[in-house]
Amino acid sequence: MTVECLPGSTADAGAAAVRDVFRGLPDRYLGAGSGFDHTWHVRLGDVGQTWEVRCTPQRARVRLGASRRPDVTIATDAATWLRLRAGETNAVEAFSSRRLSVRGDLDLALGFDGLFRLPGGRPPLLRVHDVQTGGLRISTVTMGSGPDVLLLHGLGAGKSSFLDTAAALSGSYRVHALDLPGFGRSSKPARAGYGAPFFARAVLGAMDALGIECAHLVGNSMGGRVAIELALARPERVGGLALLCPAVAFVRRGWHPLVRLMRPELGVLPHRLGRANVEAQFWSMFADRDLVDPSVAELAVDEFERSYGSAGARLAFLASARAIYLDRPFGAGGFYPRLSRLRAPALFVWGTHDQLIPAGFKRHVERWLPAAEQIVLHGCGHAPQIERPQRTNGLVRRFLARVDALGRPRVAARAA
């Protein structure tokens, strides 16, 4: 492996330690796949230095100063950077505690950790990797150890919407935050169904590929609906369900005839929503925007715009939105009668100011699934894991710990 390293020169002990860590990166590089060629700028504000790291399939080059246009810029302080490289924390935890910020490609920023061995030859604490299942590629962040937990995002979002939750749970669980097919960095098949059954099969395939027999599921909005579908279809594979403003079936569907006529395939035609519109839609999900870190908002908007630039992503977004609205609430095969057959322990968290899935749906869940625990967060919108992370993640931790303590209900496995 070729090493190209230009160390900085300073008498300061902290800067010297940083220099030594950067100098050692090429020897710890694990390599990457064919065609991989990305550049990181790492800005350490307290020592006033920027380091450039370029990784190709077989080698890593490190230099002090910037010479190339970066794919991503990581800003942090020297102490945090040294802790990251020593394996005392990981990029998701540092990002969640706001000791690390990112500009550019978030997956590359988080994935930096997984490219290098830790001291003593230890494996990285975090991996950003692709899970292959049934012809699909599902981009995944995996971290922590213990029982498995899958985090499933909402419509138009991606795994980045669950980074705070991943950090909060990874001390007790092995956490996998997924980009569902059609979203984020996952593959975007043109002929997919993009409804809850399709997504549930994809998540089940990801579990098989990861060697997960049974997992807790945490889902927000559309991800909550997917979690319910998987638990109904394969109850033996699911422990507990933590459902954050889940996209349950709408009872009043006045636009139903018109929505049925809409063709998501038109989304493949080139168009842009405009950054101002994307930002407005993002902020509309929250009751108190002062509780949301502006840098997180900017990153979320960047990620959506990057993904929506793909024709496949536009098709997936529109088809998924259509499927959510057309989900039949009652009658044979309707959502709520099926919900009554749910056997996994379930926690429903609603927000009083959720304009997309109002907390009033609580009464429908109470009628059809009276055993479920339901909590309403006052002054909270549609993404409680972002707007009220401490409260929400505390509720999820408590719920999953109780499920683990009581033992998962015995459910007969379905025949393959």
C-alpha positions as CSV (number, residue, x, y, z in Angstrom):
1,M,0.0,0.0,0.0
2,T,1.5,3.3,-1.0
3,V,1.8,6.0,1.7
4,E,1.9,9.6,0.8
5,C,1.9,11.8,3.9
6,L,3.1,15.3,4.4
7,P,3.1,15.9,8.2
8,G,2.5,19.3,9.7
9,S,5.2,21.0,11.8
10,T,4.3,22.3,15.2
11,A,5.6,22.1,18.8
12,D,2.2,22.0,20.3
13,A,1.6,18.6,21.8
14,G,-2.0,18.4,20.7
15,A,-1.2,19.3,17.2
16,A,1.7,16.8,17.2
17,A,-0.7,14.0,18.3
18,V,-3.1,15.0,15.5
19,R,-0.2,14.9,13.1
20,D,0.8,11.4,14.2
21,V,-2.7,10.1,13.9
22,F,-3.0,11.4,10.3
23,R,0.4,10.1,9.5
24,G,-0.7,6.6,10.5
25,L,-3.9,6.5,8.5
26,P,-2.5,5.0,5.3
27,D,-1.1,2.0,7.2
28,R,-4.5,1.4,8.8
29,Y,-6.5,1.7,5.5
30,L,-8.7,-1.3,4.8
31,G,-9.1,-0.6,1.1
32,A,-12.2,-0.1,-1.0
33,G,-14.1,-1.4,-4.0
34,S,-13.1,-0.8,-7.7
35,G,-13.6,2.7,-8.8
36,F,-13.6,4.2,-5.4
37,D,-12.0,7.6,-5.4
38,H,-13.1,10.2,-2.8
39,T,-11.6,13.1,-1.0
40,W,-12.2,14.3,2.6
41,H,-11.2,17.6,4.1
42,V,-10.9,17.4,7.9
43,R,-10.9,20.9,9.5
44,L,-9.7,21.0,13.1
45,G,-10.8,24.4,14.2
46,D,-9.0,24.6,17.5
47,V,-5.6,23.8,16.0
48,G,-6.3,25.8,12.8
49,Q,-5.4,23.1,10.4
50,T,-7.1,21.3,7.5
51,W,-6.0,17.9,6.4
52,E,-6.8,16.3,3.1
53,V,-7.4,12.5,2.9
54,R,-7.9,10.9,-0.5
55,C,-8.8,7.2,-0.7
56,T,-8.7,5.0,-3.8
57,P,-9.2,1.2,-3.9
58,Q,-5.7,0.3,-2.7
59,R,-4.3,3.3,-0.9
60,A,-4.9,6.3,1.2
61,R,-3.0,9.6,0.7
62,V,-2.9,12.2,3.5
63,R,-1.5,15.7,3.4
64,L,-1.7,18.9,5.4
65,G,-3.6,21.5,3.5
66,A,-6.2,21.4,0.7
67,S,-5.3,20.7,-2.9
68,R,-8.4,19.0,-4.3
69,R,-12.1,19.8,-4.3
70,P,-13.5,17.6,-1.5
71,D,-16.5,15.3,-1.7
72,V,-17.2,16.1,1.9
73,T,-15.8,18.4,4.6
74,I,-15.7,17.3,8.2
75,A,-15.3,19.9,10.9
76,T,-14.5,19.0,14.5
77,D,-11.9,19.7,17.2
78,A,-8.6,17.9,17.8
79,A,-9.8,16.0,21.0
80,T,-12.8,14.6,19.2
81,W,-10.8,13.6,16.2
82,L,-8.2,11.8,18.4
83,R,-11.1,10.0,20.2
84,L,-12.6,8.9,16.8
85,R,-9.3,7.5,15.6
86,A,-8.7,5.7,18.9
87,G,-12.1,4.0,18.8
88,E,-13.4,5.8,21.9
89,T,-16.4,7.1,20.0
90,N,-17.7,7.0,16.4
91,A,-18.8,9.5,13.8
92,V,-22.6,9.1,14.5
93,E,-22.1,9.7,18.2
94,A,-19.9,12.7,17.5
95,F,-22.4,14.1,15.0
96,S,-25.3,13.5,17.4
97,S,-23.6,15.4,20.2
98,R,-22.8,18.2,17.8
99,R,-19.0,17.8,18.2
100,L,-18.7,17.0,14.5
101,S,-20.4,18.8,11.6
102,V,-20.6,17.8,7.9
103,R,-20.8,19.7,4.7
104,G,-21.4,17.6,1.6
105,D,-22.0,13.8,1.3
106,L,-23.1,12.5,4.7
107,D,-22.6,8.9,3.8
108,L,-19.0,9.5,3.0
109,A,-18.5,11.5,6.2
110,L,-19.9,8.7,8.3
111,G,-18.3,6.0,6.2
112,F,-14.8,7.4,6.8
113,D,-14.7,5.6,10.1
114,G,-15.3,2.2,8.4
115,L,-12.3,2.6,6.1
116,F,-9.6,2.4,8.7
117,R,-8.6,-0.2,11.4
118,L,-8.5,1.0,14.9
119,P,-5.3,0.8,17.0
120,G,-4.3,-2.8,17.8
121,G,-6.0,-4.0,14.6
122,R,-9.5,-3.7,16.0
123,P,-12.3,-3.4,13.5
124,P,-14.1,0.0,13.0
125,L,-16.9,0.9,15.4
126,L,-19.2,1.9,12.5
127,R,-19.8,0.7,9.0
128,V,-21.6,2.4,6.1
129,H,-22.2,-0.6,3.8
130,D,-24.5,-1.9,1.1
131,V,-26.7,-4.9,1.9
132,Q,-27.6,-7.0,-1.2
133,T,-31.0,-8.7,-1.3
134,G,-33.2,-9.8,-4.1
135,G,-31.5,-7.6,-6.7
136,L,-31.8,-4.6,-4.4
137,R,-28.9,-2.6,-2.8
138,I,-29.9,-1.2,0.6
139,S,-27.5,1.4,2.0
140,T,-27.1,0.8,5.7
141,V,-25.2,2.2,8.8
142,T,-24.4,-0.4,11.4
143,M,-23.0,0.3,14.8
144,G,-23.1,-0.9,18.4
145,S,-23.5,-4.5,19.8
146,G,-26.3,-6.4,21.4
147,P,-29.8,-7.4,20.2
148,D,-30.6,-6.1,16.7
149,V,-32.6,-2.9,16.1
150,L,-33.6,-1.7,12.6
151,L,-34.4,2.0,12.1
152,L,-36.8,2.8,9.2
153,H,-37.2,6.3,7.9
154,G,-40.2,8.2,6.6
155,L,-41.3,9.4,3.1
156,G,-38.7,11.6,1.5
157,A,-36.2,11.1,4.3
158,G,-33.3,8.6,4.7
159,K,-31.3,7.0,7.4
160,S,-29.8,10.3,8.4
161,S,-33.2,11.1,10.1
162,F,-32.4,8.5,12.7
163,L,-28.7,9.3,13.5
164,D,-29.6,10.7,17.0
165,T,-31.6,7.5,17.7
166,A,-28.8,5.3,16.4
167,A,-26.4,7.0,18.8
168,A,-28.8,6.7,21.7
169,L,-29.5,3.0,21.2
170,S,-26.0,1.7,20.2
171,G,-24.8,1.4,23.7
172,S,-27.2,-1.5,24.2
173,Y,-28.1,-2.7,20.7
174,R,-26.6,-3.4,17.3
175,V,-28.3,-0.7,15.3
176,H,-28.9,-0.7,11.6
177,A,-30.2,2.5,10.0
178,L,-31.5,1.7,6.5
179,D,-32.2,3.7,3.4
180,L,-35.3,2.0,2.1
181,P,-35.3,1.1,-1.6
182,G,-36.0,4.2,-3.7
183,F,-34.5,6.5,-1.1
184,G,-31.1,7.8,-0.1
185,R,-28.3,5.7,-1.4
186,S,-30.3,2.5,-1.9
187,S,-31.2,1.2,-5.4
188,K,-34.3,2.7,-7.1
189,P,-36.0,0.0,-9.2
190,A,-38.3,1.4,-11.8
191,R,-40.9,-1.4,-11.6
192,A,-41.1,-1.8,-7.8
193,G,-44.5,-1.6,-6.0
194,Y,-43.4,1.0,-3.5
195,G,-46.1,0.2,-1.0
196,A,-45.8,-1.3,2.5
197,P,-45.6,-4.9,1.4
198,F,-42.8,-4.2,-1.0
199,F,-40.8,-2.3,1.6
200,A,-41.5,-5.0,4.2
201,R,-40.1,-7.7,1.9
202,A,-37.0,-5.6,1.3
203,V,-36.4,-5.1,5.0
204,L,-36.9,-8.8,5.6
205,G,-34.4,-9.5,2.8
206,A,-31.9,-7.1,4.5
207,M,-32.4,-9.0,7.8
208,D,-31.6,-12.3,6.1
209,A,-28.5,-10.8,4.4
210,L,-27.3,-9.5,7.8
211,G,-28.0,-12.8,9.5
212,I,-30.7,-11.3,11.8
213,E,-33.2,-13.8,13.0
214,C,-35.3,-11.4,15.0
215,A,-35.1,-7.6,15.5
216,H,-36.8,-4.7,17.1
217,L,-38.2,-2.2,14.6
218,V,-38.3,1.6,15.1
219,G,-40.1,3.4,12.3
220,N,-41.1,7.0,11.6
221,S,-44.1,7.9,9.4
222,M,-43.9,5.6,6.3
223,G,-41.2,3.6,8.1
224,G,-43.7,2.9,10.9
225,R,-46.2,1.6,8.4
226,V,-43.5,-0.7,6.9
227,A,-42.6,-2.0,10.4
228,I,-46.3,-2.8,11.1
229,E,-46.5,-4.6,7.7
230,L,-43.4,-6.7,8.4
231,A,-44.7,-7.6,11.9
232,L,-48.0,-8.7,10.5
233,A,-46.5,-10.7,7.7
234,R,-43.6,-12.3,9.6
235,P,-44.4,-12.0,13.4
236,E,-41.6,-14.5,14.3
237,R,-39.0,-12.1,13.0
238,V,-40.0,-9.0,15.0
239,G,-39.5,-8.2,18.7
240,G,-40.9,-4.9,19.6
241,L,-42.3,-2.1,17.5
242,A,-41.6,1.6,18.3
243,L,-43.7,3.6,15.9
244,L,-43.1,7.3,15.7
245,C,-46.1,9.1,14.1
246,P,-46.6,6.0,11.8
247,A,-48.4,6.5,8.5
248,V,-51.6,4.5,9.5
249,A,-54.4,4.4,6.9
250,F,-56.3,7.6,6.4
251,V,-60.0,7.3,7.4
252,R,-61.2,10.3,5.3
253,R,-60.0,10.1,1.8
254,G,-61.9,12.7,-0.2
255,W,-59.2,12.8,-2.9
256,H,-59.2,9.1,-3.3
257,P,-60.6,9.0,-6.9
258,L,-58.2,11.7,-8.1
259,V,-55.2,10.1,-6.4
260,R,-56.0,6.8,-8.0
261,L,-55.7,8.4,-11.4
262,M,-52.4,10.0,-10.7
263,R,-49.4,8.4,-12.5
264,P,-46.2,8.4,-10.5
265,E,-44.3,7.4,-13.7
266,L,-44.6,11.1,-14.7
267,G,-42.0,11.7,-12.0
268,V,-39.2,10.4,-14.2
269,L,-39.6,13.6,-16.3
270,P,-36.8,16.0,-15.3
271,H,-37.9,18.6,-12.8
272,R,-36.9,20.2,-9.5
273,L,-38.9,21.2,-6.5
274,G,-36.7,24.1,-5.7
275,R,-34.7,24.5,-2.5
276,A,-37.1,27.0,-1.0
277,N,-40.0,24.6,-1.4
278,V,-38.0,21.7,0.1
279,E,-36.9,23.8,3.1
280,A,-40.5,24.9,3.6
281,Q,-41.8,21.4,3.6
282,F,-39.0,20.3,5.9
283,W,-39.8,22.9,8.5
284,S,-43.5,22.3,8.3
285,M,-43.0,19.0,10.0
286,F,-42.0,20.6,13.3
287,A,-44.0,22.5,15.9
288,D,-41.0,24.4,17.3
289,R,-38.2,25.0,14.7
290,D,-36.0,26.4,17.5
291,L,-35.6,22.8,18.7
292,V,-34.1,21.7,15.4
293,D,-30.4,22.3,14.8
294,P,-30.2,24.4,11.6
295,S,-27.1,22.5,10.5
296,V,-29.2,19.3,10.7
297,A,-31.9,20.9,8.6
298,E,-29.5,22.0,6.0
299,L,-28.0,18.6,5.8
300,A,-31.5,17.0,5.4
301,V,-32.4,19.4,2.6
302,D,-29.1,18.7,0.9
303,E,-29.6,15.0,1.1
304,F,-33.2,15.2,-0.3
305,E,-32.1,17.4,-3.2
306,R,-29.2,15.1,-4.0
307,S,-31.5,12.1,-4.1
308,Y,-34.5,13.7,-5.8
309,G,-32.2,14.6,-8.7
310,S,-32.5,11.0,-9.7
311,A,-35.5,9.9,-11.9
312,G,-35.8,6.7,-9.9
313,A,-36.0,8.7,-6.6
314,R,-38.7,10.9,-8.0
315,L,-40.7,7.9,-9.1
316,A,-40.2,6.2,-5.7
317,F,-41.3,9.3,-3.8
318,L,-44.5,9.8,-5.8
319,A,-45.4,6.1,-5.9
320,S,-44.9,5.8,-2.1
321,A,-46.9,8.9,-1.4
322,R,-49.7,7.5,-3.5
323,A,-49.6,4.1,-1.8
324,I,-49.8,5.7,1.6
325,Y,-52.9,7.7,0.7
326,L,-54.7,4.8,-1.0
327,D,-54.1,2.4,1.9
328,R,-57.6,1.0,2.6
329,P,-58.6,1.6,6.2
330,F,-61.5,-0.8,6.7
331,G,-63.2,-3.8,5.1
332,A,-61.7,-7.2,4.1
333,G,-57.9,-6.7,4.0
334,G,-58.2,-3.2,5.4
335,F,-55.4,-1.8,7.5
336,Y,-57.3,-1.5,10.9
337,P,-58.8,-5.0,10.9
338,R,-55.4,-6.3,10.1
339,L,-53.8,-4.2,12.8
340,S,-56.0,-6.0,15.3
341,R,-54.0,-9.1,14.6
342,L,-50.7,-7.6,15.5
343,R,-48.9,-9.6,18.2
344,A,-45.7,-7.8,18.7
345,P,-45.5,-5.4,21.6
346,A,-46.1,-1.9,20.2
347,L,-45.4,1.7,21.3
348,F,-47.2,4.4,19.3
349,V,-45.8,8.0,19.7
350,W,-47.9,10.9,18.4
351,G,-47.3,14.6,18.2
352,T,-50.0,17.2,19.1
353,H,-48.9,19.4,16.2
354,D,-48.4,16.8,13.6
355,Q,-50.0,18.1,10.4
356,L,-49.4,14.9,8.4
357,I,-50.6,12.1,10.7
358,P,-52.6,13.9,13.4
359,A,-52.6,12.5,17.0
360,G,-56.4,11.9,16.5
361,F,-55.5,8.6,14.9
362,K,-54.7,7.4,18.4
363,R,-58.4,6.6,18.9
364,H,-58.5,4.3,15.9
365,V,-55.4,2.4,17.1
366,E,-57.0,2.2,20.6
367,R,-60.1,0.7,19.1
368,W,-58.4,-1.9,17.0
369,L,-55.3,-2.6,19.1
370,P,-56.2,-1.7,22.7
371,A,-53.1,-3.5,24.2
372,A,-50.7,-1.0,22.5
373,E,-49.0,1.6,24.5
374,Q,-49.7,5.1,23.2
375,I,-48.0,8.4,24.1
376,V,-48.8,11.9,22.8
377,L,-45.9,14.4,22.9
378,H,-47.2,17.9,23.4
379,G,-45.8,20.6,21.2
380,C,-44.3,18.1,18.8
381,G,-44.7,17.6,15.0
382,H,-44.2,14.7,12.7
383,A,-40.6,13.7,13.4
384,P,-40.2,13.4,17.2
385,Q,-36.8,11.7,16.9
386,I,-35.5,15.0,15.4
387,E,-37.6,17.6,17.2
388,R,-37.7,15.9,20.7
389,P,-34.7,13.5,20.5
390,Q,-34.0,13.1,24.2
391,R,-37.6,12.5,25.2
392,T,-38.3,10.3,22.1
393,N,-35.2,8.2,22.4
394,G,-35.7,7.8,26.1
395,L,-39.2,6.4,25.4
396,V,-37.9,4.0,22.8
397,R,-35.1,2.8,25.1
398,R,-37.5,2.2,28.0
399,F,-39.9,0.4,25.7
400,L,-37.3,-1.9,24.1
401,A,-35.7,-2.7,27.5
402,R,-39.2,-3.7,28.8
403,V,-39.7,-6.0,25.8
404,D,-36.3,-7.6,26.3
405,A,-36.9,-8.0,30.0
406,L,-40.4,-9.6,29.6
407,G,-39.3,-11.8,26.7
408,R,-40.6,-11.7,23.2
409,P,-44.0,-13.4,22.6
410,R,-43.8,-16.9,21.2
411,V,-45.2,-16.9,17.6
412,A,-45.3,-19.9,15.4
413,A,-43.1,-19.4,12.3
414,R,-44.8,-19.3,9.0
415,A,-43.9,-22.0,6.5
416,A,-41.5,-20.8,3.9
